[in-house]
Amino acid sequence: MSSPETFIYTQLPLTVEGVQLNVAAIYRQGALAPIVFLHGFGSTKEDYADIVQQAAFAGHPFVAYDAPGCGESQCGDLSKISIPFLLNTALQVLEHFGIERFHLVGHSMGGLTALMLAHQFPERVLSFVDIEGNIAPEDCFLSRQIVDYPTDDPEVFFAAFIARTRQAPAYASALYSASLRHKVRAGAVRGIFQSMVDLSDNANLMGKFLGLKCPRMFMYGEQNASLSYLSHIQAEGVRLAPIAQCGHFPMYSNPIAMWQQIADFLSSGHSG
């Protein structure tokens, strides 16, 4: 059993849709309901490692891992990666750790993967914290660049994407851009982005999100307070969690507020 201030690092050899993976993960054991974290595009499991520094989460086991094509995880065929592929990866990670029911936290790409997971297996999800995960076409401000700036060369696209991100007028964009090349393989970008756009445009994500029976919280940076659907999802029972001095990346711009919101949601009765 790990102490409350530490986590365990491990690597999981998995096969997903015939593709060999080696998934890098961090986790902690505990007696309470586990929390499963799914990171966003261009981020890693370490986005959530500071949970061990947060006293509010004492006793909660957790798992966070690098998605295939990201961070320290290895993938035998980057071209196969998509949101459905990431969903199947999540299911295998859950199986590996013997996690049946859990609180779910997902950011951006991880939020969309988490939504598909919660929609497909609603009985397993105790609560869902969606940190600017895609629920409408307007959420594709990063991923739709695969359509708006077409090129057949994945390296060319990724280099230009990084350059645009560096100059974006939003909190933490330059910080985020600085590590993109180290955290994502260029060959994984197209499949991820194309599937995010396709699902956002055609898969009725809003219906899936609002159809969930578990308690839901939607977290967003104050720079994105103009999202058109915020009042609608609030009226449908979704708890809103605006984060001050923040854009798309609360874990970089205002992590204290992010952790406080998640802790309050899990402890206040909103999450069952």
Phi, psi and omega in degrees: 000127180282155177285164184298339185265005185231164170227166181252136177261138178210166175234135185246112173284117183230159170236119182237120181052039178080002182258132179281129179236154165230102190265122178275131185220155168237147181203165174220142176273167180174171187269339185274181179295135182288155175246129179250125182250133175239120185279167180271174177298132179082006178241183183216177179303332182292347172307332189245005184296333182288001173303330181288346177267357185257110184298334182296340183256012179304133179091346178274117168292157178209160173223134169223143182212158177279124177298152175308136182085000184232154174054227182268358179285146180246146183222129183288342180210095184297333183292344182274352186284132178203176177298315175301323177295318178294326175298314179295327175296315179301319180297322179288324176296317177301317179297318181302317183272000179067033182267120181259308180237143192198157166278142188238130177231125180221140180247128171056244176307318178292331175292321177292316176301317179296321178298315179296323177294313181294324178293320183282328183229062187298332183289345183268342188261117181282323177199162185223117171259111182258110181263090181049040171283155184293124171228001180205159180304328182293347181281356184272041184290334172268307189292330182290351175297337177295335177268319186283337181232067188290140171200148180276350184261111184297327179292320179295314179300315186292320178299317180290323177299316179297317180297317178295320181295322180301325185263001183296137184278061182217152178307134171071005181297316180293319177299314179300316184295330186298331184251002184304314183295335180273340187254346181225137172277132184303327182291348180267348191291312187300311182298321179294308184295317181297320180289326177296316179295314182298315180294320181295324183276331195232354190253013179050054181297324179299316177299320178295316182294311181289340179280349179292139181269343180285158174301139184230140172232134177249117181258137181210151176283152182300334178292344180250024179292351178274001176309130193291339190260002188300312181294328180294312182290329176296318178296336179269010173099006178275130176283129178266142180227083176289139181246122183290153177050051189208146170253244184273353191233076180298330180291345176255320187274322185209064184296330179299313179294322179301309182295322179297319180295316180296316180298317180295321179297317182288334187258347190272356184098346177295335184256020171086000000 
